[in-house]
């Protein structure tokens, strides 16, 4: 099932406290970037982020889910309504070394 543009727009609104959030459409899903660095995406209308140390620390009980068959597991962001939390999460992930820049 492809993700809806409406869900993408909702997630982008929740991340509106951050400058330089961009996305790229990819096979019916959306990859999310902060300042050119990928941190997660929208897959089947689920907001998933890379399971990096800072994300695991902020969401220790978050379930791991597959974005699509054959992919590596990612963390499901369940507290999608909390803009302050999302801003902290993505900012912390950006500061973590070793991420892929595009």
C-alpha positions, 0 to 999 in steps of 0.5 A: 500500500502506498502512503498518502500525500495527506499523511506526508503533509501531516508529518511535515506539519508536525516537523514544521519547527525544523528548517530544511526538512525535505522529502523525496517520493520513492515508489509510492513512499517518501524519504525524509531528510533534515539538512540533506541527511536522511533520517527516516521516511513515510512507509504505508502511512507509518512514520519510521526513522533510522534505528540510530543510538539517539532515536533508540534512547528517545524511544526505548519502547518503540517497535521495530518495523520493516518499511518494505520487504527486504529492508532493514528494520526501522523504529516506528514513531508513535508519538506523532502528535507531539511536535516538540518531541519530534523536533528533539528527535530529528535534531538529535538524530542529525547530530549523530555521526555516521549518517548518509548525506545526500 
